[in-house]
Amino acid sequence: MYPVLVEIAGVRLHSYGVAVATAVLLALWLAGREARRRGLAPNAVEEVGAGVVLAGLAGARLAYVLGWEPELLWSDPIGVVAVWRGGLALHGGLLAGFATGVWLCRRRKLDPWRLADAAAPGALLGQAIGRIGCFLSGDAYGLPTTVPWAVIFTHPAALAPRGIPLHPVQLYEAALDLVLLAALWAVRRRVSVSGGAFLFYVAGYGAIRLLTEVFRGDRVELVWGLSLLQAASLALLAAALLALGWRWAGLNPWASGRARGAS
């Protein structure tokens, strides 16, 4: 595909980096729109968003390095932070971003669940765009296949194996992310429990990754036929469903009448 969009005087503009930047900007824009619709403080997304994005990117990159390229830690320290080359494990990004968001919300007396609900559609849109960036760079590539829609990477900078028909698994996931976004968008006004929309997104994303990992060509096998990311996705799905049941039971240790935007 097109891992490098432009190269001028030896300086490369990577398609993955452009996709990630676009994803972050659109995710923050949509989150801000949703926050306003939900009656949250006007600057809630601005106060928390930058920290969540940075922590999410750092967590996603660190999870990828530890799982797929741990040798970068001692052989190429600069490569550890080179997110523009491709290589983000979104599970690590979700965990780091959510933990940072909770911490920042509590410092600013914001309701983390309501803000997470506002951020969920934007996060899904950003993930879909990010997967298109993966497709352009050849990152997170698929298994060899003979299906008529197989893709063949030929660019020497592509991260995928070259000259072999592969499942376009990145596009599978991008499409499923958009389907989940449409479903979330349709139900977001009818979810009565605070945090419900966010947990719907997390559970749905866990289910998507359980499916798409079947077609991944860069799987890291773990146990019982599960890949590392399938096991993480199963844990994500289970945790989201448990938390959703917990929220519906009315157990909310963060609820506070002092929280700005709290109902």
C-alpha positions in Angstrom: 0.0 0.0 0.0 1.3 3.5 0.9 3.3 3.5 4.1 5.1 6.7 3.1 2.9 9.5 1.7 5.6 12.0 0.9 9.4 12.0 1.1 11.2 15.4 0.8 15.0 15.7 1.3 15.1 12.4 3.1 12.2 13.4 5.5 9.3 11.0 5.3 5.6 11.7 6.0 4.3 8.3 7.2 0.7 7.4 6.4 0.3 5.8 9.8 1.3 9.0 11.6 -1.1 11.1 9.5 -3.9 8.6 10.3 -3.2 8.7 14.0 -3.1 12.5 14.1 -6.4 12.6 12.1 -7.9 10.0 14.4 -7.0 12.0 17.6 -8.3 15.3 16.3 -11.6 13.8 15.1 -12.0 11.8 18.3 -11.5 14.9 20.4 -13.9 16.9 18.3 -16.7 14.3 18.5 -16.1 13.9 22.3 -16.4 17.6 22.7 -19.7 17.6 20.8 -21.1 14.7 22.9 -19.9 16.3 26.1 -21.8 19.5 25.3 -24.9 17.5 24.4 -24.7 15.7 27.8 -24.5 18.9 29.7 -21.0 18.5 30.9 -18.7 21.4 31.7 -17.8 23.2 28.5 -14.1 22.7 29.0 -14.3 19.1 30.3 -12.9 17.4 27.2 -10.1 20.1 26.9 -9.1 19.6 30.6 -8.9 15.8 30.4 -8.6 14.9 26.7 -4.9 15.8 26.1 -3.7 13.7 29.1 -5.9 10.8 28.1 -4.6 10.8 24.5 -1.0 11.0 25.5 -1.4 8.3 28.1 -3.3 6.2 25.6 -0.7 6.5 23.0 2.1 5.7 25.5 0.2 2.7 26.9 -0.6 1.4 23.4 3.0 1.7 22.2 4.5 0.2 25.4 2.1 -2.8 25.2 3.0 -3.3 21.5 6.8 -3.2 22.3 6.5 -5.6 25.2 4.3 -8.0 23.2 5.9 -7.9 19.8 9.3 -6.1 19.8 10.8 -6.2 23.3 14.3 -6.1 21.7 13.7 -2.4 21.0 14.1 -1.7 24.7 17.8 -2.3 24.5 18.6 -2.2 20.8 16.7 0.9 19.7 15.4 3.1 22.5 14.2 5.7 20.0 12.2 3.1 18.3 10.2 2.5 21.5 8.5 5.8 21.1 8.3 5.8 17.3 4.6 5.5 17.0 4.7 7.0 13.5 6.3 3.8 12.3 3.2 1.7 13.3 2.8 -0.6 16.2 0.1 0.3 18.7 -1.7 -2.3 20.9 -5.0 -0.7 21.5 -5.8 -2.8 24.6 -2.8 -1.1 26.4 -4.0 2.3 25.2 -7.5 1.7 26.5 -6.2 0.7 29.9 -3.7 3.6 30.2 -6.2 6.1 28.8 -9.0 5.1 31.1 -6.9 5.0 34.2 -5.5 8.5 33.4 -9.0 9.8 32.6 -10.3 8.6 36.0 -7.4 10.2 37.8 -7.7 13.5 35.9 -11.5 13.6 36.4 -11.2 13.0 40.2 -8.6 15.8 40.4 -11.0 18.2 38.6 -14.2 16.9 40.3 -15.7 15.7 37.0 -17.8 12.5 36.7 -15.5 10.0 34.9 -18.3 7.8 33.8 -20.3 10.6 32.1 -17.2 11.9 30.4 -16.3 8.4 29.3 -19.8 8.1 27.7 -19.1 11.3 25.8 -15.8 10.0 24.6 -16.9 6.6 23.5 -18.2 7.5 20.0 -15.1 9.5 19.2 -12.8 6.7 20.4 -14.5 4.3 18.0 -14.2 6.7 15.1 -10.6 7.3 15.9 -9.9 3.5 16.0 -11.5 3.0 12.6 -9.3 5.7 11.1 -6.3 4.3 12.9 -7.0 0.9 11.3 -7.0 2.5 7.9 -3.6 3.8 8.8 -2.5 0.3 9.7 -3.7 -0.9 6.3 -1.8 1.8 4.4 1.4 1.0 6.3 1.0 -2.8 6.4 0.8 -2.9 10.2 -1.4 -5.5 11.9 -1.5 -7.5 8.7 -3.6 -10.5 7.9 -3.0 -14.2 7.2 -2.2 -15.5 3.7 -5.4 -16.2 1.8 -6.9 -16.9 -1.6 -10.1 -14.8 -1.2 -10.7 -12.5 -4.2 -10.4 -9.4 -2.0 -6.9 -10.3 -0.8 -4.3 -7.5 -0.8 -0.7 -7.7 -1.8 1.9 -5.3 -0.2 4.7 -4.4 -2.5 6.2 -1.2 -1.0 9.6 -1.9 0.5 8.7 0.1 3.6 5.5 -1.9 4.2 5.4 -3.7 7.6 3.5 -6.7 6.1 5.1 -9.6 4.2 5.5 -8.5 0.6 4.2 -10.2 -2.5 1.8 -12.5 -0.7 -2.0 -12.2 -0.9 -3.2 -11.4 2.6 -6.5 -10.9 4.4 -7.2 -7.1 4.7 -7.9 -7.6 8.4 -7.3 -4.0 9.1 -10.2 -3.1 6.9 -12.3 -5.8 8.5 -11.8 -4.2 11.9 -12.3 -0.6 10.6 -15.7 -1.7 9.1 -16.7 -3.4 12.3 -15.7 -0.4 14.4 -17.9 1.8 12.2 -20.8 -0.7 12.6 -20.3 -0.6 16.4 -20.2 3.2 16.2 -23.5 3.3 14.4 -25.1 1.0 17.0 -23.7 3.1 19.8 -24.9 6.3 18.2 -28.4 4.8 17.9 -28.7 3.7 21.5 -26.6 6.4 23.3 -29.7 8.5 24.2 -31.6 5.5 25.6 -28.8 4.2 27.9 -30.0 5.4 31.3 -27.0 4.3 33.5 -24.0 6.6 33.6 -21.1 4.7 32.0 -23.4 2.4 30.0 -22.4 3.8 26.6 -18.7 3.6 27.4 -19.0 0.0 28.6 -21.1 -0.9 25.6 -18.3 0.4 23.5 -15.6 -1.6 25.4 -17.6 -4.8 25.4 -18.3 -4.4 21.6 -14.7 -3.7 20.9 -13.6 -6.8 22.9 -16.0 -8.9 20.8 -14.7 -7.4 17.5 -11.1 -8.2 18.4 -11.9 -11.7 19.4 -13.2 -12.1 15.8 -10.7 -10.2 13.8 -7.7 -11.8 15.6 -8.7 -15.1 13.8 -7.5 -13.5 10.6 -4.3 -11.8 11.9 -1.0 -12.9 10.5 1.1 -11.4 13.3 -0.6 -13.3 16.1 1.4 -14.0 19.3 0.1 -17.4 20.5 -0.7 -17.8 24.1 -2.7 -20.7 25.4 -5.6 -23.0 24.4 -5.5 -21.7 20.8 -5.9 -18.1 21.9 -3.6 -15.4 20.8 -2.3 -12.8 23.3 -4.7 -10.2 22.0 -7.6 -12.6 21.9 -7.0 -13.4 25.6 -6.8 -9.6 26.3 -10.0 -9.1 24.3 -11.8 -11.8 26.3 -10.7 -10.2 29.5 -11.8 -6.8 28.2 -15.2 -8.1 27.2 -15.7 -9.9 30.6 -14.6 -6.8 32.6 -16.9 -4.5 30.6 -19.9 -6.8 31.1 -19.2 -7.2 34.8 -18.8 -3.4 35.2 -22.0 -2.8 33.2 -23.9 -5.1 35.6 -22.2 -3.4 38.6 -23.2 0.0 37.2 -26.8 -1.1 36.7 -26.9 -2.3 40.2 -26.3 1.3 41.3 -22.8 0.8 42.8 -20.9 4.0 42.0 -18.1 5.0 44.3 -17.4 8.1 42.2 -20.9 9.6 42.3 -20.8 12.9 44.0 -23.1 15.9 44.1 -19.9 18.1 43.9 -18.9 16.7 40.5 -19.5 19.2 37.8 -22.1 17.9 35.4 -23.2 15.2 37.8 -26.9 14.3 37.6 
